[in-house]
Amino acid sequence: MGLEWKKDKGKVEPGGLNHISRRQFLSYATLGLGAIISALIATPLVGSLVSPLVQKKKAEAEWRELGKIEDFKAGKPKIVQWTTAKLEGGVMETAPRAVWVIKKDDDDFTVFNSRCTHLNCAYSWKLKGESHQTAYGSAMPDKDHFFCPCHDGIFDLDGAVLGGPPPRPLDTLPVKIDDGRLFTSYRDFRAGIPEKVEI
Ligand code: FES
């Protein structure tokens, strides 16, 4: 069964799907060609948009040394800060990074992303009874806690929300200990939502 050209402007004979007019054939061929050309143009464009994101995630996911395990004291959160730098389109881009390290034992560490889960503000560790400014005059808990000054977000040592608007606990990061040294794999998460979603 082959194609049979018809001159009657698109009329298809009953029972003959292979009977199409020249105009229909040209129309289908033009549409098909257009789709192929669009795909060829879009593929490298999408690749160029996605590739930097993938590369960024890959780079951030590398293990970062935070210090020797004896550099941290049990029950006393310590902030560790550094700056990342990478060449992007011929320009060196830098970004500040910070994590809070909580040591429970020599082989039991928790590392939090230092951004508040509400709207990404930086929070700090406050001792029980320590006086400090609050955004809304919120009452502070009767124990040591993490405090976010933007909207009085309060978290306990384990990252659980004690007060304020944060929708979820502090975001934990992967941890490993190798040869007496502590490492984390830095990543960021979407703020303002109850779920922990990596970005
Ligand atoms: S950003 Fe931390 S409480 Fe709003």
Residues whose N, C-alpha, C, O or C-beta is under 5 A from the ligand:
A	BS01	FES	C116 H118 L119 N120 C121 C148 C150 H151 D152 G153 G164 P166
